[in-house]
Amino acid sequence: MERERIARYSLLGGEQALASFDAEAAPRHFERGLGAKGPAADDAETAWLRFGLARALFPTPFFTLATEEEPPEAGGRAFAALASAFDCFVRVGDAASAAKVAEHPLSFVSRSGECHSLFDQGLRLA
């Protein structure tokens, strides 16, 4: 029960941090929530936590990837979280949320062919 509350409030805190452009707090909230859920968790809340983490790590004018604390490979972490969120939404049968993940700009900026695969899968679900 306590882990569920930690995950729920971490998701809310992460979303609030994103809305407030708090680049330092947002990833911590989502990571705390994912830690509370555990590595084997595979439900909609876990997918939203993963999607939040991807958005928190995504480079925008407010969120930068290359800092002393967060090396450039954070882009790989962001895409891994995005792909994991997509897969999780598909497994729980939430095609609308999976499509939302697939249309995120990070799907288009990945250097590998994975981005096209994720986007193509999202289009097939829509």
Backbone atoms as SQL, in Angstrom:
CREATE TABLE atoms (id INTEGER PRIMARY KEY, chain TEXT, resi INTEGER, resn TEXT, atom TEXT, x REAL, y REAL, z REAL);
INSERT INTO atoms VALUES
  (1, 'A', 1, 'MET', 'N', 0.821, -1.200, 0.000),
  (2, 'A', 1, 'MET', 'CA', 0.000, 0.000, 0.000),
  (3, 'A', 1, 'MET', 'C', 0.868, 1.268, 0.000),
  (4, 'A', 2, 'GLU', 'N', 1.914, 1.271, 0.830),
  (5, 'A', 2, 'GLU', 'CA', 2.795, 2.442, 0.900),
  (6, 'A', 2, 'GLU', 'C', 3.505, 2.676, -0.436),
  (7, 'A', 3, 'ARG', 'N', 3.953, 1.594, -1.081),
  (8, 'A', 3, 'ARG', 'CA', 4.629, 1.730, -2.379),
  (9, 'A', 3, 'ARG', 'C', 3.684, 2.310, -3.429),
  (10, 'A', 4, 'GLU', 'N', 2.419, 1.927, -3.384),
  (11, 'A', 4, 'GLU', 'CA', 1.438, 2.454, -4.332),
  (12, 'A', 4, 'GLU', 'C', 1.252, 3.961, -4.133),
  (13, 'A', 5, 'ARG', 'N', 1.224, 4.388, -2.890),
  (14, 'A', 5, 'ARG', 'CA', 1.080, 5.817, -2.596),
  (15, 'A', 5, 'ARG', 'C', 2.310, 6.585, -3.056),
  (16, 'A', 6, 'ILE', 'N', 3.491, 6.021, -2.812),
  (17, 'A', 6, 'ILE', 'CA', 4.723, 6.679, -3.255),
  (18, 'A', 6, 'ILE', 'C', 4.698, 6.834, -4.774),
  (19, 'A', 7, 'ALA', 'N', 4.327, 5.773, -5.477),
  (20, 'A', 7, 'ALA', 'CA', 4.280, 5.824, -6.943),
  (21, 'A', 7, 'ALA', 'C', 3.270, 6.862, -7.417),
  (22, 'A', 8, 'ARG', 'N', 2.083, 6.863, -6.823),
  (23, 'A', 8, 'ARG', 'CA', 1.028, 7.800, -7.241),
  (24, 'A', 8, 'ARG', 'C', 1.459, 9.250, -7.017),
  (25, 'A', 9, 'TYR', 'N', 1.977, 9.534, -5.821),
  (26, 'A', 9, 'TYR', 'CA', 2.373, 10.910, -5.526),
  (27, 'A', 9, 'TYR', 'C', 3.626, 11.321, -6.284),
  (28, 'A', 10, 'SER', 'N', 4.492, 10.381, -6.594),
  (29, 'A', 10, 'SER', 'CA', 5.664, 10.690, -7.414),
  (30, 'A', 10, 'SER', 'C', 5.246, 11.055, -8.830),
  (31, 'A', 11, 'LEU', 'N', 4.248, 10.348, -9.358),
  (32, 'A', 11, 'LEU', 'CA', 3.726, 10.674, -10.679),
  (33, 'A', 11, 'LEU', 'C', 3.141, 12.090, -10.681),
  (34, 'A', 12, 'LEU', 'N', 2.343, 12.403, -9.663),
  (35, 'A', 12, 'LEU', 'CA', 1.763, 13.745, -9.572),
  (36, 'A', 12, 'LEU', 'C', 2.847, 14.809, -9.410),
  (37, 'A', 13, 'GLY', 'N', 3.842, 14.531, -8.563),
  (38, 'A', 13, 'GLY', 'CA', 4.932, 15.474, -8.355),
  (39, 'A', 13, 'GLY', 'C', 5.758, 15.678, -9.613),
  (40, 'A', 14, 'GLY', 'N', 5.998, 14.600, -10.337),
  (41, 'A', 14, 'GLY', 'CA', 6.751, 14.704, -11.584),
  (42, 'A', 14, 'GLY', 'C', 6.014, 15.530, -12.626),
  (43, 'A', 15, 'GLU', 'N', 4.710, 15.293, -12.742),
  (44, 'A', 15, 'GLU', 'CA', 3.917, 16.066, -13.703),
  (45, 'A', 15, 'GLU', 'C', 3.906, 17.546, -13.319),
  (46, 'A', 16, 'GLN', 'N', 3.809, 17.830, -12.025),
  (47, 'A', 16, 'GLN', 'CA', 3.841, 19.224, -11.569),
  (48, 'A', 16, 'GLN', 'C', 5.206, 19.848, -11.852),
  (49, 'A', 17, 'ALA', 'N', 6.277, 19.083, -11.635),
  (50, 'A', 17, 'ALA', 'CA', 7.620, 19.589, -11.912),
  (51, 'A', 17, 'ALA', 'C', 7.789, 19.882, -13.404),
  (52, 'A', 18, 'LEU', 'N', 7.260, 19.011, -14.256),
  (53, 'A', 18, 'LEU', 'CA', 7.317, 19.279, -15.701),
  (54, 'A', 18, 'LEU', 'C', 6.555, 20.559, -16.045),
  (55, 'A', 19, 'ALA', 'N', 5.372, 20.706, -15.473),
  (56, 'A', 19, 'ALA', 'CA', 4.557, 21.890, -15.741),
  (57, 'A', 19, 'ALA', 'C', 5.233, 23.165, -15.246),
  (58, 'A', 20, 'SER', 'N', 6.062, 23.034, -14.218),
  (59, 'A', 20, 'SER', 'CA', 6.771, 24.188, -13.636),
  (60, 'A', 20, 'SER', 'C', 8.166, 24.373, -14.231),
  (61, 'A', 21, 'PHE', 'N', 8.513, 23.546, -15.226),
  (62, 'A', 21, 'PHE', 'CA', 9.831, 23.591, -15.867),
  (63, 'A', 21, 'PHE', 'C', 10.960, 23.362, -14.868),
  (64, 'A', 22, 'ASP', 'N', 10.717, 22.503, -13.893),
  (65, 'A', 22, 'ASP', 'CA', 11.743, 22.175, -12.898),
  (66, 'A', 22, 'ASP', 'C', 12.532, 20.964, -13.390),
  (67, 'A', 23, 'ALA', 'N', 13.590, 21.240, -14.157),
  (68, 'A', 23, 'ALA', 'CA', 14.364, 20.185, -14.812),
  (69, 'A', 23, 'ALA', 'C', 15.099, 19.280, -13.842),
  (70, 'A', 24, 'GLU', 'N', 15.380, 19.754, -12.653),
  (71, 'A', 24, 'GLU', 'CA', 16.078, 18.928, -11.677),
  (72, 'A', 24, 'GLU', 'C', 15.126, 18.009, -10.926),
  (73, 'A', 25, 'ALA', 'N', 13.966, 18.511, -10.562),
  (74, 'A', 25, 'ALA', 'CA', 13.035, 17.731, -9.744),
  (75, 'A', 25, 'ALA', 'C', 12.264, 16.696, -10.552),
  (76, 'A', 26, 'ALA', 'N', 11.914, 17.016, -11.788),
  (77, 'A', 26, 'ALA', 'CA', 11.044, 16.130, -12.569),
  (78, 'A', 26, 'ALA', 'C', 11.594, 14.709, -12.690),
  (79, 'A', 27, 'PRO', 'N', 12.849, 14.525, -13.152),
  (80, 'A', 27, 'PRO', 'CA', 13.342, 13.143, -13.270),
  (81, 'A', 27, 'PRO', 'C', 13.383, 12.417, -11.928),
  (82, 'A', 28, 'ARG', 'N', 13.735, 13.139, -10.873),
  (83, 'A', 28, 'ARG', 'CA', 13.800, 12.501, -9.543),
  (84, 'A', 28, 'ARG', 'C', 12.438, 11.965, -9.120),
  (85, 'A', 29, 'HIS', 'N', 11.387, 12.727, -9.356),
  (86, 'A', 29, 'HIS', 'CA', 10.032, 12.271, -8.992),
  (87, 'A', 29, 'HIS', 'C', 9.681, 10.988, -9.743),
  (88, 'A', 30, 'PHE', 'N', 9.888, 11.011, -11.058),
  (89, 'A', 30, 'PHE', 'CA', 9.524, 9.837, -11.853),
  (90, 'A', 30, 'PHE', 'C', 10.380, 8.623, -11.488),
  (91, 'A', 31, 'GLU', 'N', 11.665, 8.836, -11.266),
  (92, 'A', 31, 'GLU', 'CA', 12.540, 7.721, -10.869),
  (93, 'A', 31, 'GLU', 'C', 12.146, 7.161, -9.507),
  (94, 'A', 32, 'ARG', 'N', 11.764, 8.040, -8.577),
  (95, 'A', 32, 'ARG', 'CA', 11.303, 7.575, -7.263),
  (96, 'A', 32, 'ARG', 'C', 10.045, 6.717, -7.417),
  (97, 'A', 33, 'GLY', 'N', 9.129, 7.155, -8.249),
  (98, 'A', 33, 'GLY', 'CA', 7.910, 6.385, -8.492),
  (99, 'A', 33, 'GLY', 'C', 8.198, 5.039, -9.117),
  (100, 'A', 34, 'LEU', 'N', 9.106, 5.021, -10.086),
  (101, 'A', 34, 'LEU', 'CA', 9.476, 3.752, -10.725),
  (102, 'A', 34, 'LEU', 'C', 10.174, 2.833, -9.739),
  (103, 'A', 35, 'GLY', 'N', 10.983, 3.398, -8.855),
  (104, 'A', 35, 'GLY', 'CA', 11.633, 2.594, -7.821),
  (105, 'A', 35, 'GLY', 'C', 10.626, 1.969, -6.878),
  (106, 'A', 36, 'ALA', 'N', 9.591, 2.709, -6.548),
  (107, 'A', 36, 'ALA', 'CA', 8.550, 2.187, -5.661),
  (108, 'A', 36, 'ALA', 'C', 7.759, 1.071, -6.347),
  (109, 'A', 37, 'LYS', 'N', 7.559, 1.210, -7.649),
  (110, 'A', 37, 'LYS', 'CA', 6.808, 0.186, -8.386),
  (111, 'A', 37, 'LYS', 'C', 7.618, -1.102, -8.535),
  (112, 'A', 38, 'GLY', 'N', 8.932, -0.968, -8.648),
  (113, 'A', 38, 'GLY', 'CA', 9.785, -2.139, -8.844),
  (114, 'A', 38, 'GLY', 'C', 9.990, -2.427, -10.316),
  (115, 'A', 39, 'PRO', 'N', 11.073, -3.142, -10.640),
  (116, 'A', 39, 'PRO', 'CA', 11.419, -3.372, -12.045),
  (117, 'A', 39, 'PRO', 'C', 10.435, -4.270, -12.804),
  (118, 'A', 40, 'ALA', 'N', 9.686, -5.085, -12.104),
  (119, 'A', 40, 'ALA', 'CA', 8.768, -6.008, -12.775),
  (120, 'A', 40, 'ALA', 'C', 7.384, -5.400, -13.007),
  (121, 'A', 41, 'ALA', 'N', 7.150, -4.194, -12.518),
  (122, 'A', 41, 'ALA', 'CA', 5.829, -3.567, -12.660),
  (123, 'A', 41, 'ALA', 'C', 5.517, -3.345, -14.133),
  (124, 'A', 42, 'ASP', 'N', 4.290, -3.607, -14.499),
  (125, 'A', 42, 'ASP', 'CA', 3.878, -3.506, -15.892),
  (126, 'A', 42, 'ASP', 'C', 2.400, -3.135, -15.953),
  (127, 'A', 43, 'ASP', 'N', 2.087, -1.938, -15.458),
  (128, 'A', 43, 'ASP', 'CA', 0.702, -1.480, -15.466),
  (129, 'A', 43, 'ASP', 'C', 0.650, -0.067, -16.030),
  (130, 'A', 44, 'ALA', 'N', -0.530, 0.492, -16.124),
  (131, 'A', 44, 'ALA', 'CA', -0.691, 1.812, -16.734),
  (132, 'A', 44, 'ALA', 'C', 0.051, 2.888, -15.948),
  (133, 'A', 45, 'GLU', 'N', 0.019, 2.818, -14.629),
  (134, 'A', 45, 'GLU', 'CA', 0.717, 3.826, -13.827),
  (135, 'A', 45, 'GLU', 'C', 2.222, 3.777, -14.090),
  (136, 'A', 46, 'THR', 'N', 2.770, 2.579, -14.203),
  (137, 'A', 46, 'THR', 'CA', 4.185, 2.426, -14.521),
  (138, 'A', 46, 'THR', 'C', 4.482, 3.027, -15.893),
  (139, 'A', 47, 'ALA', 'N', 3.605, 2.804, -16.851),
  (140, 'A', 47, 'ALA', 'CA', 3.786, 3.373, -18.184),
  (141, 'A', 47, 'ALA', 'C', 3.789, 4.897, -18.125),
  (142, 'A', 48, 'TRP', 'N', 2.886, 5.485, -17.345),
  (143, 'A', 48, 'TRP', 'CA', 2.857, 6.944, -17.215),
  (144, 'A', 48, 'TRP', 'C', 4.124, 7.458, -16.534),
  (145, 'A', 49, 'LEU', 'N', 4.647, 6.718, -15.551),
  (146, 'A', 49, 'LEU', 'CA', 5.903, 7.108, -14.908),
  (147, 'A', 49, 'LEU', 'C', 7.058, 7.064, -15.915),
  (148, 'A', 50, 'ARG', 'N', 7.093, 6.038, -16.744),
  (149, 'A', 50, 'ARG', 'CA', 8.146, 5.922, -17.761),
  (150, 'A', 50, 'ARG', 'C', 8.033, 7.039, -18.798),
  (151, 'A', 51, 'PHE', 'N', 6.815, 7.329, -19.210),
  (152, 'A', 51, 'PHE', 'CA', 6.598, 8.407, -20.175),
  (153, 'A', 51, 'PHE', 'C', 7.007, 9.750, -19.567),
  (154, 'A', 52, 'GLY', 'N', 6.670, 9.947, -18.295),
  (155, 'A', 52, 'GLY', 'CA', 7.076, 11.174, -17.610),
  (156, 'A', 52, 'GLY', 'C', 8.585, 11.302, -17.536),
  (157, 'A', 53, 'LEU', 'N', 9.262, 10.202, -17.231),
  (158, 'A', 53, 'LEU', 'CA', 10.723, 10.230, -17.173),
  (159, 'A', 53, 'LEU', 'C', 11.307, 10.587, -18.534),
  (160, 'A', 54, 'ALA', 'N', 10.769, 10.006, -19.595),
  (161, 'A', 54, 'ALA', 'CA', 11.255, 10.324, -20.942),
  (162, 'A', 54, 'ALA', 'C', 11.085, 11.813, -21.229),
  (163, 'A', 55, 'ARG', 'N', 9.931, 12.361, -20.887),
  (164, 'A', 55, 'ARG', 'CA', 9.692, 13.788, -21.131),
  (165, 'A', 55, 'ARG', 'C', 10.604, 14.649, -20.265),
  (166, 'A', 56, 'ALA', 'N', 10.885, 14.192, -19.042),
  (167, 'A', 56, 'ALA', 'CA', 11.758, 14.960, -18.147),
  (168, 'A', 56, 'ALA', 'C', 13.199, 14.973, -18.642),
  (169, 'A', 57, 'LEU', 'N', 13.614, 13.922, -19.325),
  (170, 'A', 57, 'LEU', 'CA', 14.987, 13.840, -19.841),
  (171, 'A', 57, 'LEU', 'C', 15.126, 14.415, -21.244),
  (172, 'A', 58, 'PHE', 'N', 14.008, 14.677, -21.894),
  (173, 'A', 58, 'PHE', 'CA', 14.005, 15.151, -23.273),
  (174, 'A', 58, 'PHE', 'C', 14.560, 16.574, -23.357),
  (175, 'A', 59, 'PRO', 'N', 15.436, 16.850, -24.315),
  (176, 'A', 59, 'PRO', 'CA', 16.014, 18.194, -24.424),
  (177, 'A', 59, 'PRO', 'C', 15.042, 19.200, -25.030),
  (178, 'A', 60, 'THR', 'N', 14.770, 20.223, -24.297),
  (179, 'A', 60, 'THR', 'CA', 13.971, 21.352, -24.777),
  (180, 'A', 60, 'THR', 'C', 14.716, 22.597, -24.320),
  (181, 'A', 61, 'PRO', 'N', 14.229, 23.779, -24.626),
  (182, 'A', 61, 'PRO', 'CA', 14.909, 24.968, -24.106),
  (183, 'A', 61, 'PRO', 'C', 15.006, 24.969, -22.574),
  (184, 'A', 62, 'PHE', 'N', 14.111, 24.258, -21.916),
  (185, 'A', 62, 'PHE', 'CA', 14.126, 24.245, -20.457),
  (186, 'A', 62, 'PHE', 'C', 14.807, 23.015, -19.883),
  (187, 'A', 63, 'PHE', 'N', 14.870, 21.935, -20.653),
  (188, 'A', 63, 'PHE', 'CA', 15.459, 20.687, -20.197),
  (189, 'A', 63, 'PHE', 'C', 16.664, 20.374, -21.075),
  (190, 'A', 64, 'THR', 'N', 17.851, 20.444, -20.529),
  (191, 'A', 64, 'THR', 'CA', 19.038, 20.144, -21.313),
  (192, 'A', 64, 'THR', 'C', 19.585, 18.796, -20.901),
  (193, 'A', 65, 'LEU', 'N', 20.184, 18.102, -21.841),
  (194, 'A', 65, 'LEU', 'CA', 20.734, 16.784, -21.554),
  (195, 'A', 65, 'LEU', 'C', 22.185, 16.838, -21.115),
  (196, 'A', 66, 'ALA', 'N', 22.963, 17.730, -21.674),
  (197, 'A', 66, 'ALA', 'CA', 24.401, 17.728, -21.407),
  (198, 'A', 66, 'ALA', 'C', 24.742, 18.710, -20.285),
  (199, 'A', 67, 'THR', 'N', 24.769, 18.216, -19.065),
  (200, 'A', 67, 'THR', 'CA', 25.239, 18.975, -17.916),
  (201, 'A', 67, 'THR', 'C', 26.266, 18.116, -17.214),
  (202, 'A', 68, 'GLU', 'N', 26.890, 18.671, -16.187),
  (203, 'A', 68, 'GLU', 'CA', 27.841, 17.853, -15.455),
  (204, 'A', 68, 'GLU', 'C', 27.165, 16.649, -14.810),
  (205, 'A', 69, 'GLU', 'N', 25.931, 16.817, -14.368),
  (206, 'A', 69, 'GLU', 'CA', 25.221, 15.720, -13.706),
  (207, 'A', 69, 'GLU', 'C', 24.620, 14.728, -14.700),
  (208, 'A', 70, 'GLU', 'N', 24.270, 15.198, -15.868),
  (209, 'A', 70, 'GLU', 'CA', 23.557, 14.363, -16.841),
  (210, 'A', 70, 'GLU', 'C', 24.313, 14.365, -18.164),
  (211, 'A', 71, 'PRO', 'N', 25.103, 13.326, -18.446),
  (212, 'A', 71, 'PRO', 'CA', 25.890, 13.293, -19.678),
  (213, 'A', 71, 'PRO', 'C', 25.014, 13.146, -20.918),
  (214, 'A', 72, 'PRO', 'N', 25.597, 13.338, -22.115),
  (215, 'A', 72, 'PRO', 'CA', 24.811, 13.265, -23.346),
  (216, 'A', 72, 'PRO', 'C', 24.067, 11.947, -23.546),
  (217, 'A', 73, 'GLU', 'N', 24.562, 10.840, -22.964),
  (218, 'A', 73, 'GLU', 'CA', 23.850, 9.571, -23.149),
  (219, 'A', 73, 'GLU', 'C', 22.485, 9.559, -22.459),
  (220, 'A', 74, 'ALA', 'N', 22.144, 10.649, -21.771),
  (221, 'A', 74, 'ALA', 'CA', 20.808, 10.758, -21.196),
  (222, 'A', 74, 'ALA', 'C', 19.753, 10.696, -22.296),
  (223, 'A', 75, 'GLY', 'N', 20.114, 11.118, -23.506),
  (224, 'A', 75, 'GLY', 'CA', 19.181, 10.997, -24.620),
  (225, 'A', 75, 'GLY', 'C', 18.801, 9.548, -24.849),
  (226, 'A', 76, 'GLY', 'N', 19.760, 8.646, -24.696),
  (227, 'A', 76, 'GLY', 'CA', 19.475, 7.217, -24.798),
  (228, 'A', 76, 'GLY', 'C', 18.558, 6.753, -23.685),
  (229, 'A', 77, 'ARG', 'N', 18.771, 7.267, -22.481),
  (230, 'A', 77, 'ARG', 'CA', 17.883, 6.939, -21.352),
  (231, 'A', 77, 'ARG', 'C', 16.474, 7.434, -21.623),
  (232, 'A', 78, 'ALA', 'N', 16.375, 8.639, -22.195),
  (233, 'A', 78, 'ALA', 'CA', 15.054, 9.200, -22.489),
  (234, 'A', 78, 'ALA', 'C', 14.327, 8.335, -23.501),
  (235, 'A', 79, 'PHE', 'N', 15.033, 7.942, -24.573),
  (236, 'A', 79, 'PHE', 'CA', 14.373, 7.118, -25.576),
  (237, 'A', 79, 'PHE', 'C', 14.025, 5.744, -25.019),
  (238, 'A', 80, 'ALA', 'N', 14.896, 5.174, -24.187),
  (239, 'A', 80, 'ALA', 'CA', 14.612, 3.870, -23.581),
  (240, 'A', 80, 'ALA', 'C', 13.359, 3.954, -22.711),
  (241, 'A', 81, 'ALA', 'N', 13.218, 5.041, -21.966),
  (242, 'A', 81, 'ALA', 'CA', 12.017, 5.221, -21.132),
  (243, 'A', 81, 'ALA', 'C', 10.783, 5.386, -22.010),
  (244, 'A', 82, 'LEU', 'N', 10.929, 6.123, -23.115),
  (245, 'A', 82, 'LEU', 'CA', 9.801, 6.330, -24.030),
  (246, 'A', 82, 'LEU', 'C', 9.360, 5.003, -24.646),
  (247, 'A', 83, 'ALA', 'N', 10.316, 4.225, -25.137),
  (248, 'A', 83, 'ALA', 'CA', 9.988, 2.934, -25.748),
  (249, 'A', 83, 'ALA', 'C', 9.379, 1.987, -24.727),
  (250, 'A', 84, 'SER', 'N', 9.889, 2.015, -23.510),
  (251, 'A', 84, 'SER', 'CA', 9.356, 1.164, -22.452),
  (252, 'A', 84, 'SER', 'C', 7.916, 1.557, -22.106),
  (253, 'A', 85, 'ALA', 'N', 7.645, 2.864, -22.062),
  (254, 'A', 85, 'ALA', 'CA', 6.281, 3.331, -21.801),
  (255, 'A', 85, 'ALA', 'C', 5.345, 2.869, -22.911),
  (256, 'A', 86, 'PHE', 'N', 5.793, 3.010, -24.156),
  (257, 'A', 86, 'PHE', 'CA', 4.989, 2.581, -25.292),
  (258, 'A', 86, 'PHE', 'C', 4.651, 1.097, -25.177),
  (259, 'A', 87, 'ASP', 'N', 5.668, 0.279, -24.951),
  (260, 'A', 87, 'ASP', 'CA', 5.459, -1.167, -24.841),
  (261, 'A', 87, 'ASP', 'C', 4.511, -1.512, -23.700),
  (262, 'A', 88, 'CYS', 'N', 4.659, -0.815, -22.593),
  (263, 'A', 88, 'CYS', 'CA', 3.806, -1.077, -21.432),
  (264, 'A', 88, 'CYS', 'C', 2.346, -0.726, -21.743),
  (265, 'A', 89, 'PHE', 'N', 2.118, 0.406, -22.386),
  (266, 'A', 89, 'PHE', 'CA', 0.748, 0.778, -22.762),
  (267, 'A', 89, 'PHE', 'C', 0.143, -0.257, -23.710),
  (268, 'A', 90, 'VAL', 'N', 0.945, -0.753, -24.638),
  (269, 'A', 90, 'VAL', 'CA', 0.453, -1.774, -25.562),
  (270, 'A', 90, 'VAL', 'C', 0.065, -3.033, -24.791),
  (271, 'A', 91, 'ARG', 'N', 0.912, -3.457, -23.852),
  (272, 'A', 91, 'ARG', 'CA', 0.628, -4.679, -23.076),
  (273, 'A', 91, 'ARG', 'C', -0.633, -4.556, -22.230),
  (274, 'A', 92, 'VAL', 'N', -0.917, -3.348, -21.715),
  (275, 'A', 92, 'VAL', 'CA', -2.130, -3.196, -20.899),
  (276, 'A', 92, 'VAL', 'C', -3.352, -2.861, -21.749),
  (277, 'A', 93, 'GLY', 'N', -3.157, -2.754, -23.070),
  (278, 'A', 93, 'GLY', 'CA', -4.287, -2.552, -23.972),
  (279, 'A', 93, 'GLY', 'C', -4.745, -1.108, -24.099),
  (280, 'A', 94, 'ASP', 'N', -3.888, -0.146, -23.777),
  (281, 'A', 94, 'ASP', 'CA', -4.247, 1.269, -23.874),
  (282, 'A', 94, 'ASP', 'C', -3.642, 1.853, -25.154),
  (283, 'A', 95, 'ALA', 'N', -4.321, 1.612, -26.271),
  (284, 'A', 95, 'ALA', 'CA', -3.806, 2.039, -27.574),
  (285, 'A', 95, 'ALA', 'C', -3.737, 3.559, -27.689),
  (286, 'A', 96, 'ALA', 'N', -4.680, 4.279, -27.106),
  (287, 'A', 96, 'ALA', 'CA', -4.679, 5.744, -27.194),
  (288, 'A', 96, 'ALA', 'C', -3.439, 6.329, -26.516),
  (289, 'A', 97, 'SER', 'N', -3.093, 5.818, -25.356),
  (290, 'A', 97, 'SER', 'CA', -1.909, 6.313, -24.657),
  (291, 'A', 97, 'SER', 'C', -0.633, 5.886, -25.376),
  (292, 'A', 98, 'ALA', 'N', -0.621, 4.683, -25.937),
  (293, 'A', 98, 'ALA', 'CA', 0.544, 4.230, -26.707),
  (294, 'A', 98, 'ALA', 'C', 0.760, 5.148, -27.907),
  (295, 'A', 99, 'ALA', 'N', -0.324, 5.534, -28.572),
  (296, 'A', 99, 'ALA', 'CA', -0.218, 6.440, -29.720),
  (297, 'A', 99, 'ALA', 'C', 0.290, 7.809, -29.279),
  (298, 'A', 100, 'LYS', 'N', -0.132, 8.264, -28.101),
  (299, 'A', 100, 'LYS', 'CA', 0.347, 9.543, -27.566),
  (300, 'A', 100, 'LYS', 'C', 1.851, 9.499, -27.338),
  (301, 'A', 101, 'VAL', 'N', 2.345, 8.372, -26.823),
  (302, 'A', 101, 'VAL', 'CA', 3.784, 8.202, -26.622),
  (303, 'A', 101, 'VAL', 'C', 4.497, 8.214, -27.967),
  (304, 'A', 102, 'ALA', 'N', 3.960, 7.514, -28.946),
  (305, 'A', 102, 'ALA', 'CA', 4.600, 7.411, -30.261),
  (306, 'A', 102, 'ALA', 'C', 4.665, 8.755, -30.979),
  (307, 'A', 103, 'GLU', 'N', 3.735, 9.646, -30.692),
  (308, 'A', 103, 'GLU', 'CA', 3.746, 10.943, -31.372),
  (309, 'A', 103, 'GLU', 'C', 4.617, 11.980, -30.651),
  (310, 'A', 104, 'HIS', 'N', 5.209, 11.606, -29.512),
  (311, 'A', 104, 'HIS', 'CA', 6.079, 12.542, -28.789),
  (312, 'A', 104, 'HIS', 'C', 7.283, 12.905, -29.661),
  (313, 'A', 105, 'PRO', 'N', 7.730, 14.153, -29.632),
  (314, 'A', 105, 'PRO', 'CA', 8.865, 14.568, -30.489),
  (315, 'A', 105, 'PRO', 'C', 10.127, 13.719, -30.316),
  (316, 'A', 106, 'LEU', 'N', 10.351, 13.150, -29.157),
  (317, 'A', 106, 'LEU', 'CA', 11.528, 12.315, -28.955),
  (318, 'A', 106, 'LEU', 'C', 11.534, 11.131, -29.915),
  (319, 'A', 107, 'SER', 'N', 10.363, 10.690, -30.333),
  (320, 'A', 107, 'SER', 'CA', 10.277, 9.594, -31.296),
  (321, 'A', 107, 'SER', 'C', 10.915, 9.965, -32.630),
  (322, 'A', 108, 'PHE', 'N', 10.977, 11.251, -32.921),
  (323, 'A', 108, 'PHE', 'CA', 11.481, 11.709, -34.212),
  (324, 'A', 108, 'PHE', 'C', 12.950, 12.110, -34.178),
  (325, 'A', 109, 'VAL', 'N', 13.525, 12.318, -32.988),
  (326, 'A', 109, 'VAL', 'CA', 14.890, 12.825, -32.929),
  (327, 'A', 109, 'VAL', 'C', 15.919, 11.765, -32.576),
  (328, 'A', 110, 'SER', 'N', 15.495, 10.567, -32.281),
  (329, 'A', 110, 'SER', 'CA', 16.451, 9.510, -31.969),
  (330, 'A', 110, 'SER', 'C', 17.347, 9.271, -33.176),
  (331, 'A', 111, 'ARG', 'N', 18.623, 9.034, -32.921),
  (332, 'A', 111, 'ARG', 'CA', 19.579, 8.825, -34.016),
  (333, 'A', 111, 'ARG', 'C', 19.455, 7.441, -34.637),
  (334, 'A', 112, 'SER', 'N', 18.847, 6.533, -33.947),
  (335, 'A', 112, 'SER', 'CA', 18.767, 5.168, -34.456),
  (336, 'A', 112, 'SER', 'C', 17.463, 4.962, -35.214),
  (337, 'A', 113, 'GLY', 'N', 17.334, 3.805, -35.843),
  (338, 'A', 113, 'GLY', 'CA', 16.098, 3.461, -36.540),
  (339, 'A', 113, 'GLY', 'C', 14.974, 3.123, -35.591),
  (340, 'A', 114, 'GLU', 'N', 15.280, 3.051, -34.284),
  (341, 'A', 114, 'GLU', 'CA', 14.242, 2.712, -33.314),
  (342, 'A', 114, 'GLU', 'C', 13.100, 3.714, -33.334),
  (343, 'A', 115, 'CYS', 'N', 13.416, 4.986, -33.577),
  (344, 'A', 115, 'CYS', 'CA', 12.377, 6.007, -33.535),
  (345, 'A', 115, 'CYS', 'C', 11.324, 5.735, -34.600),
  (346, 'A', 116, 'HIS', 'N', 11.767, 5.360, -35.797),
  (347, 'A', 116, 'HIS', 'CA', 10.812, 5.100, -36.860),
  (348, 'A', 116, 'HIS', 'C', 9.960, 3.876, -36.533),
  (349, 'A', 117, 'SER', 'N', 10.567, 2.881, -35.911),
  (350, 'A', 117, 'SER', 'CA', 9.836, 1.692, -35.518),
  (351, 'A', 117, 'SER', 'C', 8.742, 2.037, -34.515),
  (352, 'A', 118, 'LEU', 'N', 9.082, 2.847, -33.518),
  (353, 'A', 118, 'LEU', 'CA', 8.113, 3.240, -32.496),
  (354, 'A', 118, 'LEU', 'C', 6.979, 4.039, -33.121),
  (355, 'A', 119, 'PHE', 'N', 7.320, 4.993, -33.975),
  (356, 'A', 119, 'PHE', 'CA', 6.306, 5.803, -34.629),
  (357, 'A', 119, 'PHE', 'C', 5.416, 4.948, -35.523),
  (358, 'A', 120, 'ASP', 'N', 6.022, 4.039, -36.294),
  (359, 'A', 120, 'ASP', 'CA', 5.250, 3.149, -37.161),
  (360, 'A', 120, 'ASP', 'C', 4.304, 2.268, -36.360),
  (361, 'A', 121, 'GLN', 'N', 4.774, 1.741, -35.238),
  (362, 'A', 121, 'GLN', 'CA', 3.916, 0.916, -34.378),
  (363, 'A', 121, 'GLN', 'C', 2.745, 1.743, -33.847),
  (364, 'A', 122, 'GLY', 'N', 3.033, 2.983, -33.486),
  (365, 'A', 122, 'GLY', 'CA', 1.965, 3.876, -32.996),
  (366, 'A', 122, 'GLY', 'C', 0.923, 4.145, -34.052),
  (367, 'A', 123, 'LEU', 'N', 1.363, 4.338, -35.288),
  (368, 'A', 123, 'LEU', 'CA', 0.409, 4.561, -36.380),
  (369, 'A', 123, 'LEU', 'C', -0.474, 3.335, -36.607),
  (370, 'A', 124, 'ARG', 'N', 0.103, 2.151, -36.475),
  (371, 'A', 124, 'ARG', 'CA', -0.695, 0.932, -36.661),
  (372, 'A', 124, 'ARG', 'C', -1.751, 0.787, -35.567),
  (373, 'A', 125, 'LEU', 'N', -1.443, 1.296, -34.358),
  (374, 'A', 125, 'LEU', 'CA', -2.409, 1.204, -33.263),
  (375, 'A', 125, 'LEU', 'C', -3.552, 2.193, -33.428),
  (376, 'A', 126, 'ALA', 'N', -3.251, 3.341, -34.026),
  (377, 'A', 126, 'ALA', 'CA', -4.252, 4.423, -34.124),
  (378, 'A', 126, 'ALA', 'C', -5.347, 4.101, -35.101);
